[in-house]
Amino acid sequence: MGKARSLAVTAALAAGLTLSVGTAPAQADSIRYVYYLYSDCVNGGNLGIQWGWWTSYSCVYMETYGPKWALWA
């Protein structure tokens, strides 16, 4: 009975590990850099896509501490 129980526990742990690896959460967007010009923000976002750092981006206008563009990716 002890051997069957340890085999069942091992199988359950292996199944749980497989399921948890397969369902990893998506990475949330975060601010990558802040630019003074919109064109610089777009260029930075496009370079990040070309270099494989992220798959999409957005430039968001912020007025805190002066006019700036935040690159979210």
All heavy atoms as TSV, in Angstrom:
chain	resi	resn	atom	element	x	y	z
A	1	MET	N	N	0.824	-1.185	0.000
A	1	MET	CA	C	0.000	0.000	0.000
A	1	MET	C	C	0.875	1.259	0.000
A	1	MET	O	O	0.536	2.236	-0.634
A	1	MET	CB	C	-0.910	-0.020	1.225
A	1	MET	CG	C	-1.930	1.077	1.240
A	1	MET	SD	S	-3.224	0.653	0.096
A	1	MET	CE	C	-4.352	1.941	0.371
A	2	GLY	N	N	1.998	1.253	0.689
A	2	GLY	CA	C	2.883	2.407	0.769
A	2	GLY	C	C	3.472	2.755	-0.588
A	2	GLY	O	O	3.662	3.917	-0.918
A	3	LYS	N	N	3.796	1.711	-1.392
A	3	LYS	CA	C	4.374	1.952	-2.700
A	3	LYS	C	C	3.343	2.590	-3.640
A	3	LYS	O	O	3.653	3.506	-4.384
A	3	LYS	CB	C	4.868	0.621	-3.272
A	3	LYS	CG	C	5.814	0.756	-4.422
A	3	LYS	CD	C	6.400	-0.600	-4.767
A	3	LYS	CE	C	7.657	-0.414	-5.560
A	3	LYS	NZ	N	8.337	-1.637	-5.864
A	4	ALA	N	N	2.105	2.108	-3.582
A	4	ALA	CA	C	1.047	2.662	-4.422
A	4	ALA	C	C	0.759	4.112	-4.032
A	4	ALA	O	O	0.505	4.964	-4.891
A	4	ALA	CB	C	-0.215	1.814	-4.303
A	5	ARG	N	N	0.791	4.382	-2.731
A	5	ARG	CA	C	0.513	5.735	-2.257
A	5	ARG	C	C	1.613	6.706	-2.732
A	5	ARG	O	O	1.324	7.806	-3.197
A	5	ARG	CB	C	0.430	5.736	-0.734
A	5	ARG	CG	C	0.103	7.078	-0.162
A	5	ARG	CD	C	-0.033	6.998	1.327
A	5	ARG	NE	N	-0.281	8.313	1.894
A	5	ARG	CZ	C	-0.238	8.585	3.160
A	5	ARG	NH1	N	0.041	7.630	4.029
A	5	ARG	NH2	N	-0.476	9.793	3.597
A	6	SER	N	N	2.871	6.321	-2.614
A	6	SER	CA	C	3.956	7.199	-3.048
A	6	SER	C	C	3.923	7.406	-4.560
A	6	SER	O	O	4.225	8.493	-5.048
A	6	SER	CB	C	5.304	6.643	-2.602
A	6	SER	OG	O	5.606	5.452	-3.290
A	7	LEU	N	N	3.521	6.375	-5.303
A	7	LEU	CA	C	3.394	6.520	-6.747
A	7	LEU	C	C	2.264	7.500	-7.095
A	7	LEU	O	O	2.415	8.339	-7.985
A	7	LEU	CB	C	3.130	5.153	-7.389
A	7	LEU	CG	C	3.029	5.138	-8.906
A	7	LEU	CD1	C	4.316	5.638	-9.529
A	7	LEU	CD2	C	2.717	3.735	-9.397
A	8	ALA	N	N	1.155	7.412	-6.376
A	8	ALA	CA	C	0.026	8.315	-6.608
A	8	ALA	C	C	0.408	9.758	-6.274
A	8	ALA	O	O	0.049	10.696	-7.001
A	8	ALA	CB	C	-1.182	7.879	-5.791
A	9	VAL	N	N	1.134	9.972	-5.186
A	9	VAL	CA	C	1.564	11.311	-4.801
A	9	VAL	C	C	2.518	11.877	-5.844
A	9	VAL	O	O	2.405	13.044	-6.255
A	9	VAL	CB	C	2.211	11.299	-3.400
A	9	VAL	CG1	C	2.889	12.626	-3.105
A	9	VAL	CG2	C	1.169	10.984	-2.341
A	10	THR	N	N	3.444	11.075	-6.324
A	10	THR	CA	C	4.395	11.520	-7.338
A	10	THR	C	C	3.672	11.894	-8.629
A	10	THR	O	O	3.982	12.914	-9.248
A	10	THR	CB	C	5.436	10.410	-7.620
A	10	THR	OG1	O	6.085	10.080	-6.398
A	10	THR	CG2	C	6.457	10.860	-8.643
A	11	ALA	N	N	2.704	11.084	-9.028
A	11	ALA	CA	C	1.937	11.368	-10.251
A	11	ALA	C	C	1.132	12.658	-10.090
A	11	ALA	O	O	1.041	13.469	-11.022
A	11	ALA	CB	C	1.017	10.201	-10.574
A	12	ALA	N	N	0.548	12.878	-8.924
A	12	ALA	CA	C	-0.242	14.092	-8.685
A	12	ALA	C	C	0.653	15.326	-8.724
A	12	ALA	O	O	0.278	16.361	-9.286
A	12	ALA	CB	C	-0.963	13.994	-7.350
A	13	LEU	N	N	1.844	15.256	-8.144
A	13	LEU	CA	C	2.774	16.384	-8.180
A	13	LEU	C	C	3.239	16.686	-9.595
A	13	LEU	O	O	3.327	17.853	-9.998
A	13	LEU	CB	C	3.976	16.106	-7.279
A	13	LEU	CG	C	3.710	16.148	-5.770
A	13	LEU	CD1	C	4.954	15.711	-5.016
A	13	LEU	CD2	C	3.285	17.530	-5.343
A	14	ALA	N	N	3.524	15.639	-10.367
A	14	ALA	CA	C	3.954	15.830	-11.746
A	14	ALA	C	C	2.839	16.459	-12.583
A	14	ALA	O	O	3.082	17.364	-13.388
A	14	ALA	CB	C	4.382	14.500	-12.357
A	15	ALA	N	N	1.604	16.030	-12.385
A	15	ALA	CA	C	0.471	16.598	-13.121
A	15	ALA	C	C	0.258	18.058	-12.723
A	15	ALA	O	O	0.000	18.921	-13.578
A	15	ALA	CB	C	-0.793	15.796	-12.856
A	16	GLY	N	N	0.373	18.373	-11.460
A	16	GLY	CA	C	0.215	19.753	-11.005
A	16	GLY	C	C	1.283	20.660	-11.561
A	16	GLY	O	O	1.015	21.803	-11.958
A	17	LEU	N	N	2.517	20.186	-11.610
A	17	LEU	CA	C	3.613	20.975	-12.161
A	17	LEU	C	C	3.394	21.223	-13.650
A	17	LEU	O	O	3.591	22.328	-14.137
A	17	LEU	CB	C	4.950	20.266	-11.930
A	17	LEU	CG	C	6.185	20.966	-12.459
A	17	LEU	CD1	C	6.360	22.321	-11.775
A	17	LEU	CD2	C	7.419	20.119	-12.243
A	18	THR	N	N	2.950	20.215	-14.373
A	18	THR	CA	C	2.698	20.356	-15.803
A	18	THR	C	C	1.604	21.379	-16.057
A	18	THR	O	O	1.716	22.223	-16.941
A	18	THR	CB	C	2.300	18.993	-16.411
A	18	THR	OG1	O	3.355	18.072	-16.167
A	18	THR	CG2	C	2.065	19.113	-17.901
A	19	LEU	N	N	0.541	21.341	-15.285
A	19	LEU	CA	C	-0.555	22.296	-15.474
A	19	LEU	C	C	-0.141	23.715	-15.107
A	19	LEU	O	O	-0.523	24.666	-15.768
A	19	LEU	CB	C	-1.773	21.867	-14.643
A	19	LEU	CG	C	-2.487	20.606	-15.114
A	19	LEU	CD1	C	-3.598	20.250	-14.139
A	19	LEU	CD2	C	-3.038	20.788	-16.512
A	20	SER	N	N	0.646	23.871	-14.053
A	20	SER	CA	C	1.040	25.225	-13.648
A	20	SER	C	C	2.020	25.847	-14.630
A	20	SER	O	O	2.002	27.052	-14.844
A	20	SER	CB	C	1.636	25.210	-12.238
A	20	SER	OG	O	2.856	24.515	-12.238
A	21	VAL	N	N	2.858	25.074	-15.275
A	21	VAL	CA	C	3.786	25.606	-16.264
A	21	VAL	C	C	3.035	25.997	-17.525
A	21	VAL	O	O	3.317	27.004	-18.143
A	21	VAL	CB	C	4.896	24.566	-16.583
A	21	VAL	CG1	C	5.717	24.995	-17.792
A	21	VAL	CG2	C	5.788	24.381	-15.376
A	22	GLY	N	N	2.026	25.241	-17.900
A	22	GLY	CA	C	1.273	25.513	-19.111
A	22	GLY	C	C	0.353	26.710	-19.005
A	22	GLY	O	O	-0.055	27.269	-20.014
A	23	THR	N	N	0.011	27.153	-17.816
A	23	THR	CA	C	-0.927	28.261	-17.652
A	23	THR	C	C	-0.267	29.451	-16.968
A	23	THR	O	O	-0.797	30.011	-16.030
A	23	THR	CB	C	-2.146	27.810	-16.829
A	23	THR	OG1	O	-1.691	27.345	-15.559
A	23	THR	CG2	C	-2.908	26.718	-17.520
A	24	ALA	N	N	0.893	29.837	-17.445
A	24	ALA	CA	C	1.587	30.990	-16.872
A	24	ALA	C	C	0.813	32.263	-17.193
A	24	ALA	O	O	0.268	32.400	-18.288
A	24	ALA	CB	C	3.005	31.079	-17.433
A	25	PRO	N	N	0.730	33.219	-16.266
A	25	PRO	CA	C	-0.016	34.447	-16.517
A	25	PRO	C	C	0.674	35.326	-17.555
A	25	PRO	O	O	1.890	35.310	-17.688
A	25	PRO	CB	C	-0.046	35.138	-15.152
A	25	PRO	CG	C	1.136	34.589	-14.439
A	25	PRO	CD	C	1.308	33.183	-14.937
A	26	ALA	N	N	-0.115	36.093	-18.299
A	26	ALA	CA	C	0.442	37.008	-19.288
A	26	ALA	C	C	1.150	38.161	-18.581
A	26	ALA	O	O	0.765	38.568	-17.492
A	26	ALA	CB	C	-0.675	37.542	-20.170
A	27	GLN	N	N	2.182	38.657	-19.215
A	27	GLN	CA	C	2.926	39.765	-18.625
A	27	GLN	C	C	2.137	41.058	-18.806
A	27	GLN	O	O	1.679	41.377	-19.895
A	27	GLN	CB	C	4.286	39.879	-19.300
A	27	GLN	CG	C	5.173	40.923	-18.676
A	27	GLN	CD	C	6.547	40.950	-19.321
A	27	GLN	OE1	O	6.810	40.200	-20.236
A	27	GLN	NE2	N	7.411	41.801	-18.835
A	28	ALA	N	N	1.985	41.799	-17.746
A	28	ALA	CA	C	1.239	43.061	-17.799
A	28	ALA	C	C	2.102	44.166	-18.397
A	28	ALA	O	O	3.325	44.138	-18.301
A	28	ALA	CB	C	0.790	43.450	-16.398
A	29	ASP	N	N	1.449	45.137	-19.031
A	29	ASP	CA	C	2.170	46.289	-19.574
A	29	ASP	C	C	2.736	47.140	-18.441
A	29	ASP	O	O	2.154	47.229	-17.366
A	29	ASP	CB	C	1.237	47.151	-20.410
A	29	ASP	CG	C	0.910	46.530	-21.751
A	29	ASP	OD1	O	1.527	45.510	-22.093
A	29	ASP	OD2	O	0.042	47.071	-22.447
A	30	SER	N	N	3.861	47.749	-18.709
A	30	SER	CA	C	4.462	48.665	-17.741
A	30	SER	C	C	5.182	49.778	-18.505
A	30	SER	O	O	5.455	49.660	-19.691
A	30	SER	CB	C	5.444	47.929	-16.824
A	30	SER	OG	O	6.499	47.386	-17.577
A	31	ILE	N	N	5.465	50.880	-17.808
A	31	ILE	CA	C	6.178	51.989	-18.442
A	31	ILE	C	C	7.624	51.566	-18.674
A	31	ILE	O	O	8.318	51.146	-17.758
A	31	ILE	CB	C	6.123	53.260	-17.573
A	31	ILE	CG1	C	4.693	53.782	-17.487
A	31	ILE	CG2	C	7.040	54.341	-18.144
A	31	ILE	CD1	C	4.553	55.024	-16.627
A	32	ARG	N	N	8.057	51.667	-19.931
A	32	ARG	CA	C	9.425	51.297	-20.283
A	32	ARG	C	C	10.350	52.503	-20.323
A	32	ARG	O	O	11.527	52.393	-20.029
A	32	ARG	CB	C	9.443	50.606	-21.650
A	32	ARG	CG	C	8.605	49.364	-21.718
A	32	ARG	CD	C	9.091	48.332	-20.733
A	32	ARG	NE	N	8.239	47.150	-20.793
A	32	ARG	CZ	C	8.603	45.977	-20.342
A	32	ARG	NH1	N	9.781	45.821	-19.784
A	32	ARG	NH2	N	7.785	44.961	-20.406
A	33	TYR	N	N	9.813	53.667	-20.730
A	33	TYR	CA	C	10.635	54.871	-20.810
A	33	TYR	C	C	9.707	56.077	-20.941
A	33	TYR	O	O	8.548	55.928	-21.302
A	33	TYR	CB	C	11.589	54.795	-22.015
A	33	TYR	CG	C	12.800	55.679	-21.887
A	33	TYR	CD1	C	13.862	55.308	-21.072
A	33	TYR	CD2	C	12.875	56.879	-22.560
A	33	TYR	CE1	C	14.968	56.128	-20.942
A	33	TYR	CE2	C	13.973	57.697	-22.440
A	33	TYR	CZ	C	15.022	57.319	-21.626
A	33	TYR	OH	O	16.115	58.131	-21.500
A	34	VAL	N	N	10.226	57.265	-20.685
A	34	VAL	CA	C	9.458	58.495	-20.822
A	34	VAL	C	C	10.213	59.420	-21.777
A	34	VAL	O	O	11.419	59.618	-21.633
A	34	VAL	CB	C	9.251	59.184	-19.450
A	34	VAL	CG1	C	8.539	60.505	-19.610
A	34	VAL	CG2	C	8.477	58.266	-18.513
A	35	TYR	N	N	9.487	59.964	-22.765
A	35	TYR	CA	C	10.076	60.824	-23.792
A	35	TYR	C	C	9.432	62.207	-23.758
A	35	TYR	O	O	8.294	62.360	-23.353
A	35	TYR	CB	C	9.841	60.224	-25.185
A	35	TYR	CG	C	10.474	58.866	-25.386
A	35	TYR	CD1	C	9.764	57.702	-25.141
A	35	TYR	CD2	C	11.775	58.756	-25.846
A	35	TYR	CE1	C	10.330	56.455	-25.338
A	35	TYR	CE2	C	12.352	57.512	-26.050
A	35	TYR	CZ	C	11.625	56.363	-25.791
A	35	TYR	OH	O	12.198	55.157	-25.985
A	36	TYR	N	N	10.157	63.214	-24.247
A	36	TYR	CA	C	9.603	64.560	-24.381
A	36	TYR	C	C	8.820	64.710	-25.682
A	36	TYR	O	O	7.888	65.489	-25.768
A	36	TYR	CB	C	10.714	65.613	-24.319
A	36	TYR	CG	C	11.274	65.793	-22.936
A	36	TYR	CD1	C	12.498	65.251	-22.589
A	36	TYR	CD2	C	10.569	66.504	-21.970
A	36	TYR	CE1	C	13.008	65.408	-21.317
A	36	TYR	CE2	C	11.069	66.658	-20.695
A	36	TYR	CZ	C	12.295	66.110	-20.373
A	36	TYR	OH	O	12.783	66.266	-19.119
A	37	LEU	N	N	9.202	63.983	-26.723
A	37	LEU	CA	C	8.553	64.086	-28.023
A	37	LEU	C	C	7.809	62.799	-28.370
A	37	LEU	O	O	8.306	61.690	-28.112
A	37	LEU	CB	C	9.585	64.369	-29.116
A	37	LEU	CG	C	10.402	65.650	-28.973
A	37	LEU	CD1	C	11.463	65.728	-30.054
A	37	LEU	CD2	C	9.489	66.863	-29.017
A	38	TYR	N	N	6.649	62.944	-29.001
A	38	TYR	CA	C	5.859	61.783	-29.411
A	38	TYR	C	C	6.620	60.930	-30.426
A	38	TYR	O	O	6.599	59.703	-30.365
A	38	TYR	CB	C	4.523	62.249	-30.003
A	38	TYR	CG	C	3.682	61.117	-30.530
A	38	TYR	CD1	C	2.986	60.283	-29.656
A	38	TYR	CD2	C	3.568	60.879	-31.888
A	38	TYR	CE1	C	2.216	59.237	-30.121
A	38	TYR	CE2	C	2.798	59.844	-32.372
A	38	TYR	CZ	C	2.125	59.024	-31.482
A	38	TYR	OH	O	1.363	57.977	-31.952
A	39	SER	N	N	7.310	61.569	-31.358
A	39	SER	CA	C	8.041	60.822	-32.382
A	39	SER	C	C	9.136	59.948	-31.766
A	39	SER	O	O	9.373	58.827	-32.235
A	39	SER	CB	C	8.646	61.777	-33.412
A	39	SER	OG	O	9.522	62.689	-32.784
A	40	ASP	N	N	9.777	60.428	-30.714
A	40	ASP	CA	C	10.785	59.611	-30.029
A	40	ASP	C	C	10.147	58.401	-29.360
A	40	ASP	O	O	10.718	57.310	-29.347
A	40	ASP	CB	C	11.533	60.436	-28.987
A	40	ASP	CG	C	12.438	61.484	-29.606
A	40	ASP	OD1	O	12.790	61.339	-30.798
A	40	ASP	OD2	O	12.794	62.444	-28.905
A	41	CYS	N	N	8.960	58.595	-28.805
A	41	CYS	CA	C	8.249	57.492	-28.165
A	41	CYS	C	C	7.900	56.406	-29.191
A	41	CYS	O	O	8.099	55.216	-28.943
A	41	CYS	CB	C	6.985	58.014	-27.484
A	41	CYS	SG	S	6.070	56.758	-26.579
A	42	VAL	N	N	7.403	56.830	-30.347
A	42	VAL	CA	C	7.058	55.871	-31.408
A	42	VAL	C	C	8.310	55.144	-31.896
A	42	VAL	O	O	8.296	53.919	-32.094
A	42	VAL	CB	C	6.337	56.596	-32.565
A	42	VAL	CG1	C	6.173	55.681	-33.768
A	42	VAL	CG2	C	4.992	57.111	-32.092
A	43	ASN	N	N	9.402	55.880	-32.093
A	43	ASN	CA	C	10.651	55.239	-32.525
A	43	ASN	C	C	11.138	54.230	-31.493
A	43	ASN	O	O	11.586	53.130	-31.844
A	43	ASN	CB	C	11.732	56.292	-32.781
A	43	ASN	CG	C	11.477	57.093	-34.031
A	43	ASN	OD1	O	10.788	56.636	-34.938
A	43	ASN	ND2	N	12.009	58.297	-34.078
A	44	GLY	N	N	11.065	54.589	-30.219
A	44	GLY	CA	C	11.476	53.654	-29.166
A	44	GLY	C	C	10.601	52.414	-29.129
A	44	GLY	O	O	11.090	51.294	-28.938
A	45	GLY	N	N	9.295	52.594	-29.309
A	45	GLY	CA	C	8.389	51.453	-29.341
A	45	GLY	C	C	8.659	50.532	-30.508
A	45	GLY	O	O	8.670	49.300	-30.361
A	46	ASN	N	N	8.895	51.107	-31.690
A	46	ASN	CA	C	9.194	50.291	-32.866
A	46	ASN	C	C	10.521	49.548	-32.723
A	46	ASN	O	O	10.636	48.393	-33.148
A	46	ASN	CB	C	9.197	51.159	-34.130
A	46	ASN	CG	C	7.804	51.573	-34.527
A	46	ASN	OD1	O	6.830	50.875	-34.260
A	46	ASN	ND2	N	7.689	52.727	-35.159
A	47	LEU	N	N	11.515	50.193	-32.150
A	47	LEU	CA	C	12.799	49.511	-31.928
A	47	LEU	C	C	12.632	48.338	-30.965
A	47	LEU	O	O	13.230	47.275	-31.150
A	47	LEU	CB	C	13.844	50.485	-31.387
A	47	LEU	CG	C	14.483	51.413	-32.411
A	47	LEU	CD1	C	15.422	52.398	-31.719
A	47	LEU	CD2	C	15.241	50.621	-33.453
A	48	GLY	N	N	11.819	48.523	-29.924
A	48	GLY	CA	C	11.575	47.432	-28.986
A	48	GLY	C	C	10.926	46.234	-29.655
A	48	GLY	O	O	11.247	45.085	-29.340
A	49	ILE	N	N	10.031	46.496	-30.610
A	49	ILE	CA	C	9.408	45.398	-31.361
A	49	ILE	C	C	10.441	44.718	-32.258
A	49	ILE	O	O	10.538	43.489	-32.306
A	49	ILE	CB	C	8.207	45.913	-32.184
A	49	ILE	CG1	C	7.053	46.266	-31.249
A	49	ILE	CG2	C	7.770	44.880	-33.214
A	49	ILE	CD1	C	5.859	46.887	-31.933
A	50	GLN	N	N	11.254	45.513	-32.967
A	50	GLN	CA	C	12.271	44.944	-33.860
A	50	GLN	C	C	13.281	44.092	-33.100
A	50	GLN	O	O	13.731	43.063	-33.594
A	50	GLN	CB	C	13.008	46.053	-34.598
A	50	GLN	CG	C	12.181	46.727	-35.664
A	50	GLN	CD	C	12.926	47.876	-36.319
A	50	GLN	OE1	O	14.056	48.207	-35.967
A	50	GLN	NE2	N	12.277	48.504	-37.296
A	51	TRP	N	N	13.647	44.521	-31.914
A	51	TRP	CA	C	14.650	43.807	-31.128
A	51	TRP	C	C	14.054	42.683	-30.290
A	51	TRP	O	O	14.778	41.996	-29.575
A	51	TRP	CB	C	15.427	44.770	-30.244
A	51	TRP	CG	C	16.273	45.745	-31.017
A	51	TRP	CD1	C	16.727	45.609	-32.299
A	51	TRP	CD2	C	16.769	46.997	-30.570
A	51	TRP	NE1	N	17.460	46.703	-32.671
A	51	TRP	CE2	C	17.512	47.571	-31.629
A	51	TRP	CE3	C	16.666	47.707	-29.384
A	51	TRP	CZ2	C	18.138	48.802	-31.522
A	51	TRP	CZ3	C	17.294	48.934	-29.293
A	51	TRP	CH2	C	18.028	49.467	-30.345
A	52	GLY	N	N	12.736	42.505	-30.344
A	52	GLY	CA	C	12.097	41.395	-29.658
A	52	GLY	C	C	11.871	41.608	-28.178
A	52	GLY	O	O	11.663	40.654	-27.440
A	53	TRP	N	N	11.894	42.857	-27.718
A	53	TRP	CA	C	11.700	43.131	-26.298
A	53	TRP	C	C	10.231	43.074	-25.921
A	53	TRP	O	O	9.888	42.766	-24.793
A	53	TRP	CB	C	12.270	44.480	-25.920
A	53	TRP	CG	C	13.764	44.557	-25.992
A	53	TRP	CD1	C	14.632	43.516	-26.091
A	53	TRP	CD2	C	14.557	45.739	-25.984
A	53	TRP	NE1	N	15.920	43.985	-26.136
A	53	TRP	CE2	C	15.905	45.349	-26.070
A	53	TRP	CE3	C	14.254	47.078	-25.908
A	53	TRP	CZ2	C	16.946	46.254	-26.080
A	53	TRP	CZ3	C	15.297	47.990	-25.915
A	53	TRP	CH2	C	16.629	47.569	-26.001
A	54	TRP	N	N	9.315	43.445	-26.845
A	54	TRP	CA	C	7.881	43.370	-26.620
A	54	TRP	C	C	7.193	43.210	-27.969
A	54	TRP	O	O	7.809	43.377	-29.017
A	54	TRP	CB	C	7.351	44.604	-25.890
A	54	TRP	CG	C	7.831	45.927	-26.410
A	54	TRP	CD1	C	7.409	46.575	-27.534
A	54	TRP	CD2	C	8.834	46.765	-25.852
A	54	TRP	NE1	N	8.081	47.758	-27.701
A	54	TRP	CE2	C	8.957	47.912	-26.675
A	54	TRP	CE3	C	9.637	46.701	-24.722
A	54	TRP	CZ2	C	9.850	48.943	-26.413
A	54	TRP	CZ3	C	10.512	47.732	-24.469
A	54	TRP	CH2	C	10.616	48.837	-25.299
A	55	THR	N	N	5.910	42.862	-27.943
A	55	THR	CA	C	5.166	42.624	-29.173
A	55	THR	C	C	4.244	43.780	-29.540
A	55	THR	O	O	3.796	43.874	-30.674
A	55	THR	CB	C	4.331	41.340	-29.057
A	55	THR	OG1	O	3.476	41.457	-27.925
A	55	THR	CG2	C	5.237	40.126	-28.900
A	56	SER	N	N	3.935	44.643	-28.596
A	56	SER	CA	C	3.109	45.815	-28.880
A	56	SER	C	C	3.467	46.918	-27.882
A	56	SER	O	O	4.084	46.653	-26.855
A	56	SER	CB	C	1.625	45.480	-28.779
A	56	SER	OG	O	1.301	45.121	-27.456
A	57	TYR	N	N	3.064	48.132	-28.205
A	57	TYR	CA	C	3.357	49.268	-27.323
A	57	TYR	C	C	2.306	50.340	-27.525
A	57	TYR	O	O	1.530	50.307	-28.482
A	57	TYR	CB	C	4.751	49.828	-27.599
A	57	TYR	CG	C	4.860	50.568	-28.910
A	57	TYR	CD1	C	4.642	51.945	-28.968
A	57	TYR	CD2	C	5.162	49.906	-30.092
A	57	TYR	CE1	C	4.717	52.626	-30.172
A	57	TYR	CE2	C	5.239	50.573	-31.288
A	57	TYR	CZ	C	5.023	51.936	-31.331
A	57	TYR	OH	O	5.102	52.609	-32.514
A	58	SER	N	N	2.285	51.314	-26.635
A	58	SER	CA	C	1.458	52.501	-26.803
A	58	SER	C	C	2.173	53.683	-26.159
A	58	SER	O	O	2.896	53.529	-25.178
A	58	SER	CB	C	0.069	52.314	-26.196
A	58	SER	OG	O	0.173	52.083	-24.808
A	59	CYS	N	N	1.974	54.846	-26.750
A	59	CYS	CA	C	2.539	56.087	-26.220
A	59	CYS	C	C	1.401	56.886	-25.587
A	59	CYS	O	O	0.434	57.228	-26.264
A	59	CYS	CB	C	3.206	56.883	-27.335
A	59	CYS	SG	S	4.651	56.059	-28.036
A	60	VAL	N	N	1.522	57.172	-24.301
A	60	VAL	CA	C	0.462	57.842	-23.553
A	60	VAL	C	C	0.969	59.194	-23.076
A	60	VAL	O	O	2.040	59.291	-22.471
A	60	VAL	CB	C	0.025	56.980	-22.347
A	60	VAL	CG1	C	-1.047	57.674	-21.540
A	60	VAL	CG2	C	-0.440	55.613	-22.821
A	61	TYR	N	N	0.181	60.240	-23.346
A	61	TYR	CA	C	0.551	61.598	-22.949
A	61	TYR	C	C	0.347	61.781	-21.457
A	61	TYR	O	O	-0.677	61.392	-20.905
A	61	TYR	CB	C	-0.291	62.610	-23.728
A	61	TYR	CG	C	0.084	64.041	-23.457
A	61	TYR	CD1	C	1.246	64.567	-23.988
A	61	TYR	CD2	C	-0.721	64.852	-22.686
A	61	TYR	CE1	C	1.603	65.891	-23.760
A	61	TYR	CE2	C	-0.380	66.176	-22.446
A	61	TYR	CZ	C	0.782	66.677	-22.983
A	61	TYR	OH	O	1.136	67.982	-22.737
A	62	MET	N	N	1.333	62.380	-20.797
A	62	MET	CA	C	1.261	62.659	-19.357
A	62	MET	C	C	1.621	64.122	-19.131
A	62	MET	O	O	2.569	64.617	-19.729
A	62	MET	CB	C	2.256	61.790	-18.582
A	62	MET	CG	C	2.101	60.319	-18.762
A	62	MET	SD	S	3.250	59.327	-17.769
A	62	MET	CE	C	4.645	60.360	-17.509
A	63	GLU	N	N	0.887	64.791	-18.240
A	63	GLU	CA	C	1.215	66.182	-17.918
A	63	GLU	C	C	1.850	66.319	-16.546
A	63	GLU	O	O	2.175	67.422	-16.127
A	63	GLU	CB	C	-0.050	67.044	-17.987
A	63	GLU	CG	C	-0.475	67.312	-19.406
A	63	GLU	CD	C	-1.509	68.403	-19.496
A	63	GLU	OE1	O	-1.378	69.411	-18.784
A	63	GLU	OE2	O	-2.441	68.231	-20.282
A	64	THR	N	N	2.051	65.234	-15.843
A	64	THR	CA	C	2.683	65.293	-14.539
A	64	THR	C	C	4.150	65.694	-14.711
A	64	THR	O	O	4.865	65.096	-15.497
A	64	THR	CB	C	2.604	63.914	-13.851
A	64	THR	OG1	O	1.259	63.485	-13.882
A	64	THR	CG2	C	3.090	63.986	-12.429
A	65	TYR	N	N	4.587	66.699	-13.974
A	65	TYR	CA	C	5.969	67.198	-14.032
A	65	TYR	C	C	6.331	67.670	-15.435
A	65	TYR	O	O	7.437	67.490	-15.906
A	65	TYR	CB	C	6.965	66.138	-13.559
A	65	TYR	CG	C	6.647	65.571	-12.217
A	65	TYR	CD1	C	6.284	64.248	-12.069
A	65	TYR	CD2	C	6.683	66.364	-11.079
A	65	TYR	CE1	C	5.984	63.720	-10.821
A	65	TYR	CE2	C	6.368	65.848	-9.836
A	65	TYR	CZ	C	6.022	64.532	-9.716
A	65	TYR	OH	O	5.721	64.021	-8.491
A	66	GLY	N	N	5.398	68.251	-16.157
A	66	GLY	CA	C	5.658	68.753	-17.501
A	66	GLY	C	C	5.165	67.789	-18.560
A	66	GLY	O	O	4.916	66.623	-18.278
A	67	PRO	N	N	5.021	68.267	-19.788
A	67	PRO	CA	C	4.496	67.397	-20.857
A	67	PRO	C	C	5.503	66.326	-21.256
A	67	PRO	O	O	6.646	66.639	-21.596
A	67	PRO	CB	C	4.238	68.376	-22.004
A	67	PRO	CG	C	5.116	69.544	-21.726
A	67	PRO	CD	C	5.274	69.623	-20.236
A	68	LYS	N	N	5.065	65.086	-21.190
A	68	LYS	CA	C	5.928	63.948	-21.540
A	68	LYS	C	C	5.082	62.844	-22.144
A	68	LYS	O	O	3.882	62.777	-21.946
A	68	LYS	CB	C	6.648	63.416	-20.303
A	68	LYS	CG	C	7.627	64.390	-19.706
A	68	LYS	CD	C	8.318	63.779	-18.512
A	68	LYS	CE	C	9.295	64.760	-17.928
A	68	LYS	NZ	N	8.889	65.417	-16.757
A	69	TRP	N	N	5.736	61.934	-22.862
A	69	TRP	CA	C	5.089	60.759	-23.450
A	69	TRP	C	C	5.668	59.517	-22.790
A	69	TRP	O	O	6.877	59.321	-22.769
A	69	TRP	CB	C	5.322	60.715	-24.942
A	69	TRP	CG	C	4.613	61.802	-25.670
A	69	TRP	CD1	C	5.098	63.042	-25.959
A	69	TRP	CD2	C	3.287	61.775	-26.150
A	69	TRP	NE1	N	4.143	63.778	-26.600
A	69	TRP	CE2	C	3.023	63.022	-26.734
A	69	TRP	CE3	C	2.278	60.808	-26.146
A	69	TRP	CZ2	C	1.799	63.328	-27.314
A	69	TRP	CZ3	C	1.066	61.116	-26.728
A	69	TRP	CH2	C	0.826	62.358	-27.286
A	70	ALA	N	N	4.789	58.677	-22.252
A	70	ALA	CA	C	5.222	57.432	-21.605
A	70	ALA	C	C	5.064	56.285	-22.585
A	70	ALA	O	O	4.006	56.127	-23.207
A	70	ALA	CB	C	4.394	57.169	-20.356
A	71	LEU	N	N	6.108	55.487	-22.731
A	71	LEU	CA	C	6.063	54.303	-23.565
A	71	LEU	C	C	5.636	53.116	-22.717
A	71	LEU	O	O	6.350	52.707	-21.803
A	71	LEU	CB	C	7.441	54.036	-24.183
A	71	LEU	CG	C	7.600	52.722	-24.969
A	71	LEU	CD1	C	6.668	52.712	-26.159
A	71	LEU	CD2	C	9.027	52.553	-25.398
A	72	TRP	N	N	4.457	52.588	-22.990
A	72	TRP	CA	C	3.931	51.402	-22.297
A	72	TRP	C	C	4.110	50.207	-23.205
A	72	TRP	O	O	3.737	50.244	-24.383
A	72	TRP	CB	C	2.446	51.573	-21.992
A	72	TRP	CG	C	2.161	52.504	-20.876
A	72	TRP	CD1	C	2.118	53.867	-20.935
A	72	TRP	CD2	C	1.891	52.157	-19.510
A	72	TRP	NE1	N	1.825	54.399	-19.707
A	72	TRP	CE2	C	1.679	53.365	-18.813
A	72	TRP	CE3	C	1.792	50.955	-18.832
A	72	TRP	CZ2	C	1.385	53.384	-17.462
A	72	TRP	CZ3	C	1.492	50.987	-17.497
A	72	TRP	CH2	C	1.303	52.178	-16.818
A	73	ALA	N	N	4.708	49.160	-22.702
A	73	ALA	CA	C	4.884	47.941	-23.505
A	73	ALA	C	C	4.740	46.731	-22.601
A	73	ALA	O	O	4.869	46.817	-21.402
A	73	ALA	CB	C	6.244	47.934	-24.164
